[in-house]
């Protein structure tokens, strides 16, 4: 029978985490409340652009710990171009198609490296990591932006979808933390993250479902209970995969948190906060588009 250790919760860090979360929640909920105002879309675009900057920076600096030289500037340009694509594409209009972003990204990343990469002997992994950061943050945060811009019969439709994304994901993360801390016995992925357990994963899905049911009962009344179950399970699975993927990046670099020099008090780095979201957001948008009929 697996050994069990006495569950411990870092109360000081938890207090800092809660206070920081409350400050962010006030700003975030205020933005969503005004989601139908013309300036709200630009504000959300700016928020996603800052998130892309932080995430691409962290991934670049983690890679440099291992001696690679990904380009922060090139990765950020491509990530921001992805955000611009999602922001400008409305209905049938697509003034900056994704193929143009990717084609331009090839020039920026690969041709730019010929002139600015000081360590061309590491060109293959360095440029691959540049692409990974650009696409992970550009597409992951871009789908969040796309969700915010959705319009439907209910007022502030986009705000409702974004709130659902965060609530479903965060309820899962919170449940996973407490269930894993007090009941976790069986390791989920010991090579990647020794503290994660199957019990925590089950708690995560339970939290995802609870968040989805809450959204149906409050801000997303046009969803059915079937929508809640499907979205809770799909987004929960995607979010946990995102968390494990980011854990592999940190383990590869030999760091505990993704932050390198700049941390969110009580929360680590940007990647530590958005890893689940950048995987769950495309799932929610795909469901909204293909099942619920949003464009």
N, C-alpha and C positions, 0 to 999 in steps of 0.2 A: 504494500500500500504506500503511495507517495507520501513523503514527509510533509508536514504542515508547519509553517512558522507562524508566530503570533502576528496578526495583521497590524500594520502600522500605517498611520496617515499623518503626513507632515502638516501639522495644524498651522504653523507659521506661514508656510508656503501656500496652504489652502486659503488663509485669510487674505494674503496678498493677491492671490489668484481671483478670489471673489470680488475684491474691491476693484481691481483692474477690469474684470468682466462687467461690473455694474457701470463703470464709467463708459466703456465701449457700448454697452447696451443702451444707455440713454441717448448717445449720439446716433446709434444705428436705428433705434426705434423712431427717433425724431425724423430721420431721413425717410424711413418707410412711410411714416404718417403723411409726409408731404410728397409722396411718390408720384402724384399726378401733376406736380408743379413743373414748369419748364426747366427750372434750374436743377431739379432733383436728378435728372438723367446725367447731366454734366458732373454733378457732385459724385454720383456713383461711379462714373467713368474715372474721375480723379482718384477715388478711393481704390479702385481696381488697379490703376496705374501705379500707385504707391505700393500696393501689395505685390505687383509684378517686380518692381524695383527691389523690394526687400527679398523676395523669393529667389530671383535670379542672382542677386548678390550673394546670398547665403550659399547657394549651390556652387557658385563659382569659387568662393573662398574655401568651401569644404574640399573641392577638387584640388585646389592649390596645396592643401595640406599633404596630398599624395604626389605632388610634383607636377601635376598637369597645369596647363595654362589656358583654360577656357576664357573666351572674351566676354567680359561683363557688358561692354558697350554693344557688341554685336548681338548678344542674346537679348539685351533689353530692347534694342531697336526692333527686333523681330517680334518679341512679346507684345510691345506697344502697338505694332502694326496689326497683330491679331486682334487686339482690343478695338482698334479703329475699325477693322472689318465688321466686327459684331455690332459696334455702335452705329455705323453708317448703313448697314443692310436693313432695310425696312420693306416688308412685302416682297414685290418683285424687283425692287430697286436694289442694286448691289454695286455701288460706285467703286468699291475696293474689294474685288472678289478674293476669296481665299487663295486661289491658284496664283494670283499676282503677288500676294503676301509671301507665299512659299518660294516662288521664283525669285523675288527680290531678296528673300532671306538667303538663298544660295549664293547670291553675289556678295551680300554683306558678310556672311560667315566665312565662306570658303575663299573668295577672292581677297577679301579684307585680310585674311590670315597671311596671305603671301607677302603683304607689306608690313603688317604690324605684329605678327606672332614672333616673339623673341626665341622660341624654342620649337622650331619646326620638326625636330625629331620626335616630338610628342603630338604631331598634328592630328593624327587619327583620333585618339581618345579626347584630345582637347576640343576639337571641333564637334565631335559627337556629344560631349557634355554641354557645349554651347547650344546645340540644337535641342537637347533634352530640357534644359532650363527654359528656353524660349517657348517651346511647345507646351510643356507642362503648365507653366504659368500663364502663357498667352491664351491657350485653349481652355484650361480649367477655370481661370478667372473670366475669360471671355463668355463662357456659357452662363456664369453668374450674371454678367451684364445683360446677356440676351434674355434671361429670365426676368430681370428687372424691367426690361423694355416691353414685355408682353402686354397686350391690351385685350380685354374681353368684356363680357356683359357686366361683371361686377366692377365697382370703382376700385382703382389702385390694384388692378390685377397683378401687375408685376411685383408690387410690394408684398402681396399675399404669397406669391410663389417663393420669393427670396426669404421671407420669414419662415415659410414651411421648410425650405432647404436648411436653414440654420437650426431651427427647433428640432427637426427630426434627427439631424446629425449630432447636435450637442446633447440631446437627451440620451442618445446612444453612447456617446463618449463618457458622459457622467455616470450612467448606469454601469458601463464596463469598468470604470475606475473603482467604484465601490464594491461591486460584486466580485471583481478580480481581487481586490485587496482583502476581503473578508472570507471569500469562499474559494478562491482560485487554488487548485491543486494540480491540474493537468496542464502541462505546458503546451501552448498553441504552436509557437515557432521558436524554440529555444536558440537556434542558430542566429535568428534575426533579432528577437526581443525577448530575453529570458523572463521578464515580468508578465508577459501576456499569457493568458490561460484560456482554455476552452470555456470555462465557467464565465470568464469575463466577456468572451465573444458572445455567449448566449445572452448574458445580461445586456450587451450592446444591442442585439436585435430586439430584445424586449423593450429597451428604451426607445429604439427607433419606432417600433409599433405604437408605443404610448404617445410619442410625439406626433405621429401621423394621425392617430385617433383624435388627439387634441386639436389638430388643425382642421379636421372635418367638422368638429363640434363648434369651432370658433370662426377662423378667418377664411376657410375654404369650404363653405357649405355646398358648393356645386360638386365636390368630390363625393363619390360613393364610399361605402365601407370597404368594398372590394379594392377601390383605388388606394385606400389607406393601407390595407394589408400588403398589396403588391409593392407600393412605393416604400413602405417601411422596410420590407425585406430586401428589395433591390438596392435601395440607397444605403441600407445598413451594410450589406455585403460589399458594395463598392467603397464605402467609407473605410471599412476595416482593411480592405486591400490597399487603399491609399496610405493608411497609417503604416502598414507593414512595408510597403514600397519605400516610404521615406525613412523607415528604420534601417533598411538595407543601405541606403545612401550614407546615413550617419555611421553605421557600423563599418562601412568601407573606408570612411575617412577617419575613424577612430575618435569620434566626438559624441558627447552625450546629448547635447541639444544642437539644433541646426544654427542657432545664433552664433555669430562670430564677431564679438565686440559690441553688438547692439542687441539687447534682449527686451522683450515685453515683460514687465514685472510679473513674476509668477507663472508665466506662460511659455518661456523659452523664445524661440525664434518665429519668424513669419511662417516658415515651412511647417513648424510644429503645429501651428494653428490652422493652416489651410490644407494640410495633406489630405484629410478626409473630404473636405469640401470640393477640391478640384477633381476628385473622382466621382463624387455624388452629384455634382451640378450637371454634367452631361447626361447622367441617367435620368434626372428629373426633367431636363429639357426634352430628351428623347421621348419620355412618356407623355409630356405635355403636347408635343408635336404629333406623334404617331397615334396616340390613344385618345387624348382629349381634344385634338384638332386645332391646337394653337399654331400660329405661324411666327 
